[in-house]
Structure formats: C-alpha cells, structure tokens
Amino acid sequence: MIETAYQRAEQAGLAVWCADEAGPYQAIPQPGPRWAPQGDPVRQPHEYVRGGTAKLLTLFHPRTGHLRVQGVTQCPNTVLHAWLERELTAILAECPTPPVQSNAAQRAAWETWRAGLICPFTLPAVVPPLRLLLVCDNLSGHKTPAFVLWCVAHGVLPLYTPLSGSWLNMAESIQRILQRRALDGQHPTTPTDIIAWLEATAQAWNRDPTPFVWGGARWRRRQRARARRLPHALGGSGACTHRPVARSRQVTPWSNGNAQVN
C-alpha cells in the first residue's frame, strides 16, 4: 500500500508526505571526518561529558524534496501532535481544493487506500475529501484517537509502516543525510548546538531540494540482477544453487536410546 502511494497517489491528486522523529542525538563528539590544520589534528576531550540530547521532528515531501523540520529536546505527544497539526494545516492550505463529491464517493476514496490493512481504524459516518497520505511509523503517539480523528477530519490518512519496515518511510533517508551533513565530525556541547545545526542544514537543503523517487533505476537494476541469478540463494554469501539443498535426515542413535537428526 505504501509503495503504491509513492508511485500513484500524486497522479490521483493526493499529496504524500512522510513523518518521522530522528534521534536522539547526544551532545558528545560525533564520529566522522573533519578538517584540521596540518600538524594540529583534532583532539577529543579526555573526559566523557554528556551534554544532553535532541531530536528532530521531520515532515518530508518526496515528490519535491521539500522539508519541514523542528528540533526539540523532548518529544511527548503534546509536542509531537501540536507540531504535526500545525505543519499539516499549512501543507493542506497549499494543496488544491478538492472537487465536490458525494459522501459515498468520498468514502470509496478512503477505502481504496485502506484496502488490505490488518487493523484499519473506524471511519466516521461522514468523511471529508481525502487530500493527503501521511506515511509514518508504528509509534504509539501516531495512533492516539485524538490525533487520528484530527487527521480524518482534515482529510489526512495515516499509513503506518509495519514492524521492521522503516525502509518504507523515505523520511529515514533524508534524516540520514541531514545527520551526516550537520553532525559528522563535530562536537556539540549542548542540545541547542545540535538543534541549530540540524535546522540550518535543513534550510540549506530546501534552497535546492532533491526529489526522491521510489524504486527508480537502482530498483530496476536489482530486479534484473535477481532475474539473472540462480533460483536458490544461500544465506551468508552471494552463492546460489540450481536446486534447493535438501536437509539431511540421517538418524544417529545415542547410547541412551534417543536419536539425533543431522
């Protein structure tokens, strides 16, 4: 469903945004390369002092590459929901006005993007036009009734990535880019340093954003490589076999009468 949203939702007139909370980032020396004068290498402090942590609230629009971020030191639901509702309201204000449709047609649009969900939430009797798909993870704060009801009332459908499925959220990729550009090789001493550097990096990114495409040429190359590969891959390496490896069923008797299967 999420892959389909990335590939087809924009064509259907629906905006697709990804939400995630990056971090926590610690105010300690960060690994990574950095410049230093010749003969005067960077020296790490001999004392391990932790100066606090910071997180980065992120909304990412893959089709345009545009970012909306805010750095915080804590991320309870009161902070997360207030920020998401404020930013989503601003995003919806920039979206085109949906055409007038009957309630049955509007409900059918919602159900199209809910088909196949294991635990779909209950929709109200009267639904507004569907305007935006929000890809987010399984964080419990994204599933609270108050936030879900707010999303539905404003035409936003949350799509939750499955467990161990963070790779389906493109916000994960942009957060890695921001972290590398802002923090690698640096030594923030306070959460304020981390927040300022991450937000400044996001502002620089928005001056010339790069759109993200789901799949693309790399995905097609992987599909062609899998088609050329032998049918039975083996774990631990890139080796394959022409036929599946049969499990040995040889029985070795033990001295006490039991048996071991090799």
C-alpha positions as protocol buffer text, in pm:
chain_id: "A"
residue {
  index: 1
  type: MET
  ca { x: 0 y: 0 z: 0 }
}
residue {
  index: 2
  type: ILE
  ca { x: 279 y: 246 z: 90 }
}
residue {
  index: 3
  type: GLU
  ca { x: 474 y: 160 z: -226 }
}
residue {
  index: 4
  type: THR
  ca { x: 157 y: 219 z: -430 }
}
residue {
  index: 5
  type: ALA
  ca { x: 111 y: 553 z: -257 }
}
residue {
  index: 6
  type: TYR
  ca { x: 461 y: 664 z: -356 }
}
residue {
  index: 7
  type: GLN
  ca { x: 407 y: 559 z: -718 }
}
residue {
  index: 8
  type: ARG
  ca { x: 45 y: 657 z: -790 }
}
residue {
  index: 9
  type: ALA
  ca { x: -104 y: 884 z: -525 }
}
residue {
  index: 10
  type: GLU
  ca { x: 32 y: 1207 z: -670 }
}
residue {
  index: 11
  type: GLN
  ca { x: -121 y: 1115 z: -1007 }
}
residue {
  index: 12
  type: ALA
  ca { x: -459 y: 1081 z: -832 }
}
residue {
  index: 13
  type: GLY
  ca { x: -428 y: 1431 z: -687 }
}
residue {
  index: 14
  type: LEU
  ca { x: -322 y: 1324 z: -338 }
}
residue {
  index: 15
  type: ALA
  ca { x: -18 y: 1470 z: -166 }
}
residue {
  index: 16
  type: VAL
  ca { x: 214 y: 1218 z: 2 }
}
residue {
  index: 17
  type: TRP
  ca { x: 424 y: 1327 z: 299 }
}
residue {
  index: 18
  type: CYS
  ca { x: 647 y: 1123 z: 530 }
}
residue {
  index: 19
  type: ALA
  ca { x: 672 y: 1189 z: 904 }
}
residue {
  index: 20
  type: ASP
  ca { x: 937 y: 1071 z: 1148 }
}
residue {
  index: 21
  type: GLU
  ca { x: 1125 y: 1172 z: 1462 }
}
residue {
  index: 22
  type: ALA
  ca { x: 1503 y: 1146 z: 1426 }
}
residue {
  index: 23
  type: GLY
  ca { x: 1734 y: 1093 z: 1718 }
}
residue {
  index: 24
  type: PRO
  ca { x: 1803 y: 1122 z: 1999 }
}
residue {
  index: 25
  type: TYR
  ca { x: 2135 y: 1286 z: 1914 }
}
residue {
  index: 26
  type: GLN
  ca { x: 2376 y: 1319 z: 2205 }
}
residue {
  index: 27
  type: ALA
  ca { x: 2582 y: 1631 z: 2271 }
}
residue {
  index: 28
  type: ILE
  ca { x: 2913 y: 1443 z: 2257 }
}
residue {
  index: 29
  type: PRO
  ca { x: 3194 y: 1428 z: 1997 }
}
residue {
  index: 30
  type: GLN
  ca { x: 3043 y: 1282 z: 1682 }
}
residue {
  index: 31
  type: PRO
  ca { x: 3233 y: 1033 z: 1464 }
}
residue {
  index: 32
  type: GLY
  ca { x: 3319 y: 1134 z: 1110 }
}
residue {
  index: 33
  type: PRO
  ca { x: 3581 y: 1319 z: 904 }
}
residue {
  index: 34
  type: ARG
  ca { x: 3658 y: 1685 z: 958 }
}
residue {
  index: 35
  type: TRP
  ca { x: 3918 y: 1939 z: 852 }
}
residue {
  index: 36
  type: ALA
  ca { x: 4206 y: 2046 z: 1073 }
}
residue {
  index: 37
  type: PRO
  ca { x: 4529 y: 2241 z: 1016 }
}
residue {
  index: 38
  type: GLN
  ca { x: 4828 y: 2031 z: 913 }
}
residue {
  index: 39
  type: GLY
  ca { x: 5025 y: 1925 z: 1217 }
}
residue {
  index: 40
  type: ASP
  ca { x: 4740 y: 2010 z: 1453 }
}
residue {
  index: 41
  type: PRO
  ca { x: 4497 y: 1714 z: 1443 }
}
residue {
  index: 42
  type: VAL
  ca { x: 4163 y: 1724 z: 1615 }
}
residue {
  index: 43
  type: ARG
  ca { x: 4185 y: 1603 z: 1972 }
}
residue {
  index: 44
  type: GLN
  ca { x: 3896 y: 1456 z: 2163 }
}
residue {
  index: 45
  type: PRO
  ca { x: 3837 y: 1565 z: 2524 }
}
residue {
  index: 46
  type: HIS
  ca { x: 3969 y: 1321 z: 2780 }
}
residue {
  index: 47
  type: GLU
  ca { x: 3650 y: 1346 z: 2988 }
}
residue {
  index: 48
  type: TYR
  ca { x: 3329 y: 1183 z: 2869 }
}
residue {
  index: 49
  type: VAL
  ca { x: 3070 y: 1453 z: 2938 }
}
residue {
  index: 50
  type: ARG
  ca { x: 2721 y: 1408 z: 2801 }
}
residue {
  index: 51
  type: GLY
  ca { x: 2559 y: 1744 z: 2742 }
}
residue {
  index: 52
  type: GLY
  ca { x: 2203 y: 1625 z: 2679 }
}
residue {
  index: 53
  type: THR
  ca { x: 2009 y: 1503 z: 2376 }
}
residue {
  index: 54
  type: ALA
  ca { x: 1796 y: 1649 z: 2099 }
}
residue {
  index: 55
  type: LYS
  ca { x: 1551 y: 1512 z: 1843 }
}
residue {
  index: 56
  type: LEU
  ca { x: 1440 y: 1635 z: 1503 }
}
residue {
  index: 57
  type: LEU
  ca { x: 1072 y: 1632 z: 1403 }
}
residue {
  index: 58
  type: THR
  ca { x: 1057 y: 1579 z: 1028 }
}
residue {
  index: 59
  type: LEU
  ca { x: 800 y: 1606 z: 751 }
}
residue {
  index: 60
  type: PHE
  ca { x: 928 y: 1520 z: 403 }
}
residue {
  index: 61
  type: HIS
  ca { x: 761 y: 1558 z: 63 }
}
residue {
  index: 62
  type: PRO
  ca { x: 934 y: 1305 z: -168 }
}
residue {
  index: 63
  type: ARG
  ca { x: 793 y: 1440 z: -495 }
}
residue {
  index: 64
  type: THR
  ca { x: 951 y: 1784 z: -445 }
}
residue {
  index: 65
  type: GLY
  ca { x: 1215 y: 1701 z: -183 }
}
residue {
  index: 66
  type: HIS
  ca { x: 1084 y: 1977 z: 44 }
}
residue {
  index: 67
  type: LEU
  ca { x: 1145 y: 1950 z: 419 }
}
residue {
  index: 68
  type: ARG
  ca { x: 968 y: 2080 z: 728 }
}
residue {
  index: 69
  type: VAL
  ca { x: 1165 y: 2026 z: 1050 }
}
residue {
  index: 70
  type: GLN
  ca { x: 1183 y: 2137 z: 1409 }
}
residue {
  index: 71
  type: GLY
  ca { x: 1441 y: 2049 z: 1671 }
}
residue {
  index: 72
  type: VAL
  ca { x: 1322 y: 1962 z: 2022 }
}
residue {
  index: 73
  type: THR
  ca { x: 1477 y: 1836 z: 2342 }
}
residue {
  index: 74
  type: GLN
  ca { x: 1174 y: 1626 z: 2434 }
}
residue {
  index: 75
  type: CYS
  ca { x: 904 y: 1471 z: 2219 }
}
residue {
  index: 76
  type: PRO
  ca { x: 591 y: 1380 z: 2419 }
}
residue {
  index: 77
  type: ASN
  ca { x: 257 y: 1360 z: 2238 }
}
residue {
  index: 78
  type: THR
  ca { x: 172 y: 1716 z: 2337 }
}
residue {
  index: 79
  type: VAL
  ca { x: 476 y: 1844 z: 2145 }
}
residue {
  index: 80
  type: LEU
  ca { x: 457 y: 1598 z: 1855 }
}
residue {
  index: 81
  type: HIS
  ca { x: 85 y: 1637 z: 1786 }
}
residue {
  index: 82
  type: ALA
  ca { x: 88 y: 2015 z: 1812 }
}
residue {
  index: 83
  type: TRP
  ca { x: 374 y: 2038 z: 1562 }
}
residue {
  index: 84
  type: LEU
  ca { x: 223 y: 1785 z: 1318 }
}
residue {
  index: 85
  type: GLU
  ca { x: -118 y: 1951 z: 1327 }
}
residue {
  index: 86
  type: ARG
  ca { x: 33 y: 2295 z: 1269 }
}
residue {
  index: 87
  type: GLU
  ca { x: 254 y: 2183 z: 981 }
}
residue {
  index: 88
  type: LEU
  ca { x: -13 y: 1966 z: 817 }
}
residue {
  index: 89
  type: THR
  ca { x: -259 y: 2257 z: 832 }
}
residue {
  index: 90
  type: ALA
  ca { x: -7 y: 2474 z: 647 }
}
residue {
  index: 91
  type: ILE
  ca { x: 55 y: 2199 z: 391 }
}
residue {
  index: 92
  type: LEU
  ca { x: -317 y: 2147 z: 327 }
}
residue {
  index: 93
  type: ALA
  ca { x: -363 y: 2521 z: 279 }
}
residue {
  index: 94
  type: GLU
  ca { x: -120 y: 2499 z: -15 }
}
residue {
  index: 95
  type: CYS
  ca { x: -293 y: 2197 z: -171 }
}
residue {
  index: 96
  type: PRO
  ca { x: -557 y: 2249 z: -441 }
}
residue {
  index: 97
  type: THR
  ca { x: -920 y: 2249 z: -331 }
}
residue {
  index: 98
  type: PRO
  ca { x: -1073 y: 1903 z: -390 }
}
residue {
  index: 99
  type: PRO
  ca { x: -1378 y: 1871 z: -616 }
}
residue {
  index: 100
  type: VAL
  ca { x: -1723 y: 1839 z: -462 }
}
residue {
  index: 101
  type: GLN
  ca { x: -1830 y: 1474 z: -439 }
}
residue {
  index: 102
  type: SER
  ca { x: -2099 y: 1270 z: -270 }
}
residue {
  index: 103
  type: ASN
  ca { x: -2028 y: 1112 z: 67 }
}
residue {
  index: 104
  type: ALA
  ca { x: -2030 y: 767 z: -96 }
}
residue {
  index: 105
  type: ALA
  ca { x: -1763 y: 870 z: -349 }
}
residue {
  index: 106
  type: GLN
  ca { x: -1551 y: 1030 z: -76 }
}
residue {
  index: 107
  type: ARG
  ca { x: -1578 y: 719 z: 142 }
}
residue {
  index: 108
  type: ALA
  ca { x: -1480 y: 500 z: -154 }
}
residue {
  index: 109
  type: ALA
  ca { x: -1164 y: 707 z: -196 }
}
residue {
  index: 110
  type: TRP
  ca { x: -1072 y: 648 z: 169 }
}
residue {
  index: 111
  type: GLU
  ca { x: -1146 y: 276 z: 148 }
}
residue {
  index: 112
  type: THR
  ca { x: -929 y: 240 z: -164 }
}
residue {
  index: 113
  type: TRP
  ca { x: -622 y: 335 z: 38 }
}
residue {
  index: 114
  type: ARG
  ca { x: -731 y: 128 z: 339 }
}
residue {
  index: 115
  type: ALA
  ca { x: -776 y: -197 z: 147 }
}
residue {
  index: 116
  type: GLY
  ca { x: -557 y: -473 z: 284 }
}
residue {
  index: 117
  type: LEU
  ca { x: -481 y: -310 z: 619 }
}
residue {
  index: 118
  type: ILE
  ca { x: -478 y: -560 z: 904 }
}
residue {
  index: 119
  type: CYS
  ca { x: -620 y: -324 z: 1170 }
}
residue {
  index: 120
  type: PRO
  ca { x: -790 y: -28 z: 999 }
}
residue {
  index: 121
  type: PHE
  ca { x: -940 y: 235 z: 1226 }
}
residue {
  index: 122
  type: THR
  ca { x: -1311 y: 310 z: 1204 }
}
residue {
  index: 123
  type: LEU
  ca { x: -1413 y: 597 z: 980 }
}
residue {
  index: 124
  type: PRO
  ca { x: -1692 y: 836 z: 1085 }
}
residue {
  index: 125
  type: ALA
  ca { x: -2027 y: 822 z: 909 }
}
residue {
  index: 126
  type: VAL
  ca { x: -1949 y: 1136 z: 709 }
}
residue {
  index: 127
  type: VAL
  ca { x: -1594 y: 1176 z: 581 }
}
residue {
  index: 128
  type: PRO
  ca { x: -1431 y: 1481 z: 420 }
}
residue {
  index: 129
  type: PRO
  ca { x: -1250 y: 1459 z: 85 }
}
residue {
  index: 130
  type: LEU
  ca { x: -924 y: 1266 z: 107 }
}
residue {
  index: 131
  type: ARG
  ca { x: -641 y: 1512 z: 40 }
}
residue {
  index: 132
  type: LEU
  ca { x: -316 y: 1379 z: 185 }
}
residue {
  index: 133
  type: LEU
  ca { x: -148 y: 1048 z: 269 }
}
residue {
  index: 134
  type: LEU
  ca { x: 84 y: 1059 z: 571 }
}
residue {
  index: 135
  type: VAL
  ca { x: 345 y: 780 z: 587 }
}
residue {
  index: 136
  type: CYS
  ca { x: 462 y: 730 z: 946 }
}
residue {
  index: 137
  type: ASP
  ca { x: 593 y: 454 z: 1168 }
}
residue {
  index: 138
  type: ASN
  ca { x: 418 y: 249 z: 1436 }
}
residue {
  index: 139
  type: LEU
  ca { x: 496 y: 494 z: 1715 }
}
residue {
  index: 140
  type: SER
  ca { x: 210 y: 481 z: 1965 }
}
residue {
  index: 141
  type: GLY
  ca { x: 183 y: 860 z: 1952 }
}
residue {
  index: 142
  type: HIS
  ca { x: 81 y: 837 z: 1586 }
}
residue {
  index: 143
  type: LYS
  ca { x: -213 y: 615 z: 1675 }
}
residue {
  index: 144
  type: THR
  ca { x: -377 y: 803 z: 1959 }
}
residue {
  index: 145
  type: PRO
  ca { x: -751 y: 851 z: 1896 }
}
residue {
  index: 146
  type: ALA
  ca { x: -732 y: 1231 z: 1926 }
}
residue {
  index: 147
  type: PHE
  ca { x: -462 y: 1260 z: 1660 }
}
residue {
  index: 148
  type: VAL
  ca { x: -622 y: 1008 z: 1423 }
}
residue {
  index: 149
  type: LEU
  ca { x: -959 y: 1184 z: 1450 }
}
residue {
  index: 150
  type: TRP
  ca { x: -790 y: 1517 z: 1378 }
}
residue {
  index: 151
  type: CYS
  ca { x: -626 y: 1369 z: 1068 }
}
residue {
  index: 152
  type: VAL
  ca { x: -952 y: 1223 z: 937 }
}
residue {
  index: 153
  type: ALA
  ca { x: -1140 y: 1549 z: 997 }
}
residue {
  index: 154
  type: HIS
  ca { x: -882 y: 1731 z: 783 }
}
residue {
  index: 155
  type: GLY
  ca { x: -866 y: 1475 z: 502 }
}
residue {
  index: 156
  type: VAL
  ca { x: -536 y: 1314 z: 608 }
}
residue {
  index: 157
  type: LEU
  ca { x: -499 y: 935 z: 604 }
}
residue {
  index: 158
  type: PRO
  ca { x: -212 y: 796 z: 814 }
}
residue {
  index: 159
  type: LEU
  ca { x: -35 y: 494 z: 660 }
}
residue {
  index: 160
  type: TYR
  ca { x: 171 y: 309 z: 920 }
}
residue {
  index: 161
  type: THR
  ca { x: 482 y: 116 z: 822 }
}
residue {
  index: 162
  type: PRO
  ca { x: 486 y: -243 z: 953 }
}
residue {
  index: 163
  type: LEU
  ca { x: 724 y: -352 z: 1227 }
}
residue {
  index: 164
  type: SER
  ca { x: 1081 y: -373 z: 1094 }
}
residue {
  index: 165
  type: GLY
  ca { x: 961 y: -181 z: 789 }
}
residue {
  index: 166
  type: SER
  ca { x: 1126 y: 157 z: 847 }
}
residue {
  index: 167
  type: TRP
  ca { x: 1278 y: 131 z: 498 }
}
residue {
  index: 168
  type: LEU
  ca { x: 929 y: 211 z: 364 }
}
residue {
  index: 169
  type: ASN
  ca { x: 948 y: 561 z: 512 }
}
residue {
  index: 170
  type: MET
  ca { x: 1152 y: 796 z: 291 }
}
residue {
  index: 171
  type: ALA
  ca { x: 1194 y: 1033 z: 585 }
}
residue {
  index: 172
  type: GLU
  ca { x: 1452 y: 786 z: 717 }
}
residue {
  index: 173
  type: SER
  ca { x: 1673 y: 858 z: 415 }
}
residue {
  index: 174
  type: ILE
  ca { x: 1659 y: 1236 z: 439 }
}
residue {
  index: 175
  type: GLN
  ca { x: 1729 y: 1220 z: 813 }
}
residue {
  index: 176
  type: ARG
  ca { x: 2048 y: 1025 z: 750 }
}
residue {
  index: 177
  type: ILE
  ca { x: 2157 y: 1292 z: 502 }
}
residue {
  index: 178
  type: LEU
  ca { x: 2086 y: 1573 z: 749 }
}
residue {
  index: 179
  type: GLN
  ca { x: 2269 y: 1395 z: 1029 }
}
residue {
  index: 180
  type: ARG
  ca { x: 2581 y: 1338 z: 819 }
}
residue {
  index: 181
  type: ARG
  ca { x: 2592 y: 1694 z: 691 }
}
residue {
  index: 182
  type: ALA
  ca { x: 2522 y: 1859 z: 1025 }
}
residue {
  index: 183
  type: LEU
  ca { x: 2692 y: 1643 z: 1286 }
}
residue {
  index: 184
  type: ASP
  ca { x: 2964 y: 1421 z: 1138 }
}
residue {
  index: 185
  type: GLY
  ca { x: 3299 y: 1510 z: 1290 }
}
residue {
  index: 186
  type: GLN
  ca { x: 3153 y: 1785 z: 1507 }
}
residue {
  index: 187
  type: HIS
  ca { x: 3147 y: 1827 z: 1884 }
}
residue {
  index: 188
  type: PRO
  ca { x: 2819 y: 1978 z: 2003 }
}
residue {
  index: 189
  type: THR
  ca { x: 2827 y: 2064 z: 2371 }
}
residue {
  index: 190
  type: THR
  ca { x: 2457 y: 2137 z: 2422 }
}
residue {
  index: 191
  type: PRO
  ca { x: 2127 y: 2027 z: 2263 }
}
residue {
  index: 192
  type: THR
  ca { x: 2093 y: 2384 z: 2137 }
}
residue {
  index: 193
  type: ASP
  ca { x: 2400 y: 2328 z: 1915 }
}
residue {
  index: 194
  type: ILE
  ca { x: 2251 y: 2011 z: 1770 }
}
residue {
  index: 195
  type: ILE
  ca { x: 1913 y: 2174 z: 1700 }
}
residue {
  index: 196
  type: ALA
  ca { x: 2071 y: 2482 z: 1540 }
}
residue {
  index: 197
  type: TRP
  ca { x: 2298 y: 2277 z: 1312 }
}
residue {
  index: 198
  type: LEU
  ca { x: 2025 y: 2036 z: 1202 }
}
residue {
  index: 199
  type: GLU
  ca { x: 1774 y: 2312 z: 1130 }
}
residue {
  index: 200
  type: ALA
  ca { x: 2035 y: 2515 z: 940 }
}
residue {
  index: 201
  type: THR
  ca { x: 2120 y: 2209 z: 731 }
}
residue {
  index: 202
  type: ALA
  ca { x: 1751 y: 2158 z: 653 }
}
residue {
  index: 203
  type: GLN
  ca { x: 1717 y: 2521 z: 546 }
}
residue {
  index: 204
  type: ALA
  ca { x: 2013 y: 2481 z: 313 }
}
residue {
  index: 205
  type: TRP
  ca { x: 1859 y: 2164 z: 171 }
}
residue {
  index: 206
  type: ASN
  ca { x: 1530 y: 2344 z: 97 }
}
residue {
  index: 207
  type: ARG
  ca { x: 1712 y: 2605 z: -110 }
}
residue {
  index: 208
  type: ASP
  ca { x: 1785 y: 2335 z: -369 }
}
residue {
  index: 209
  type: PRO
  ca { x: 1586 y: 2021 z: -271 }
}
residue {
  index: 210
  type: THR
  ca { x: 1632 y: 1688 z: -443 }
}
residue {
  index: 211
  type: PRO
  ca { x: 1312 y: 1491 z: -521 }
}
residue {
  index: 212
  type: PHE
  ca { x: 1308 y: 1128 z: -412 }
}
residue {
  index: 213
  type: VAL
  ca { x: 1168 y: 856 z: -640 }
}
residue {
  index: 214
  type: TRP
  ca { x: 1051 y: 519 z: -511 }
}
residue {
  index: 215
  type: GLY
  ca { x: 1235 y: 242 z: -699 }
}
residue {
  index: 216
  type: GLY
  ca { x: 1384 y: 414 z: -999 }
}
residue {
  index: 217
  type: ALA
  ca { x: 1683 y: 290 z: -1198 }
}
residue {
  index: 218
  type: ARG
  ca { x: 1852 y: 127 z: -898 }
}
residue {
  index: 219
  type: TRP
  ca { x: 1541 y: -80 z: -820 }
}
residue {
  index: 220
  type: ARG
  ca { x: 1516 y: -191 z: -1185 }
}
residue {
  index: 221
  type: ARG
  ca { x: 1882 y: -296 z: -1186 }
}
residue {
  index: 222
  type: ARG
  ca { x: 1823 y: -506 z: -876 }
}
residue {
  index: 223
  type: GLN
  ca { x: 1521 y: -670 z: -1036 }
}
residue {
  index: 224
  type: ARG
  ca { x: 1723 y: -756 z: -1348 }
}
residue {
  index: 225
  type: ALA
  ca { x: 2003 y: -894 z: -1131 }
}
residue {
  index: 226
  type: ARG
  ca { x: 1759 y: -1115 z: -943 }
}
residue {
  index: 227
  type: ALA
  ca { x: 1615 y: -1240 z: -1273 }
}
residue {
  index: 228
  type: ARG
  ca { x: 1965 y: -1344 z: -1391 }
}
residue {
  index: 229
  type: ARG
  ca { x: 2051 y: -1505 z: -1061 }
}
residue {
  index: 230
  type: LEU
  ca { x: 2018 y: -1876 z: -996 }
}
residue {
  index: 231
  type: PRO
  ca { x: 1683 y: -1955 z: -834 }
}
residue {
  index: 232
  type: HIS
  ca { x: 1801 y: -2068 z: -490 }
}
residue {
  index: 233
  type: ALA
  ca { x: 2012 y: -1816 z: -297 }
}
residue {
  index: 234
  type: LEU
  ca { x: 2217 y: -1930 z: 2 }
}
residue {
  index: 235
  type: GLY
  ca { x: 2249 y: -1736 z: 325 }
}
residue {
  index: 236
  type: GLY
  ca { x: 2583 y: -1596 z: 437 }
}
residue {
  index: 237
  type: SER
  ca { x: 2716 y: -1511 z: 89 }
}
residue {
  index: 238
  type: GLY
  ca { x: 2614 y: -1443 z: -267 }
}
residue {
  index: 239
  type: ALA
  ca { x: 2625 y: -1812 z: -359 }
}
residue {
  index: 240
  type: CYS
  ca { x: 2327 y: -1983 z: -525 }
}
residue {
  index: 241
  type: THR
  ca { x: 2230 y: -2337 z: -626 }
}
residue {
  index: 242
  type: HIS
  ca { x: 2035 y: -2476 z: -921 }
}
residue {
  index: 243
  type: ARG
  ca { x: 1816 y: -2676 z: -682 }
}
residue {
  index: 244
  type: PRO
  ca { x: 1727 y: -2639 z: -316 }
}
residue {
  index: 245
  type: VAL
  ca { x: 1967 y: -2800 z: -72 }
}
residue {
  index: 246
  type: ALA
  ca { x: 1795 y: -3098 z: 88 }
}
residue {
  index: 247
  type: ARG
  ca { x: 1807 y: -3125 z: 464 }
}
residue {
  index: 248
  type: SER
  ca { x: 1982 y: -3437 z: 588 }
}
residue {
  index: 249
  type: ARG
  ca { x: 1752 y: -3673 z: 778 }
}
residue {
  index: 250
  type: GLN
  ca { x: 2020 y: -3920 z: 888 }
}
residue {
  index: 251
  type: VAL
  ca { x: 1945 y: -4053 z: 1236 }
}
residue {
  index: 252
  type: THR
  ca { x: 2235 y: -4122 z: 1470 }
}
residue {
  index: 253
  type: PRO
  ca { x: 2143 y: -4334 z: 1771 }
}
residue {
  index: 254
  type: TRP
  ca { x: 2254 y: -4220 z: 2113 }
}
residue {
  index: 255
  type: SER
  ca { x: 2373 y: -4455 z: 2378 }
}
residue {
  index: 256
  type: ASN
  ca { x: 2059 y: -4389 z: 2586 }
}
residue {
  index: 257
  type: GLY
  ca { x: 1821 y: -4485 z: 2307 }
}
residue {
  index: 258
  type: ASN
  ca { x: 1742 y: -4130 z: 2186 }
}
residue {
  index: 259
  type: ALA
  ca { x: 1819 y: -4013 z: 1834 }
}
residue {
  index: 260
  type: GLN
  ca { x: 1978 y: -3704 z: 1684 }
}
residue {
  index: 261
  type: VAL
  ca { x: 1881 y: -3562 z: 1342 }
}
residue {
  index: 262
  type: ASN
  ca { x: 2179 y: -3418 z: 1149 }
}
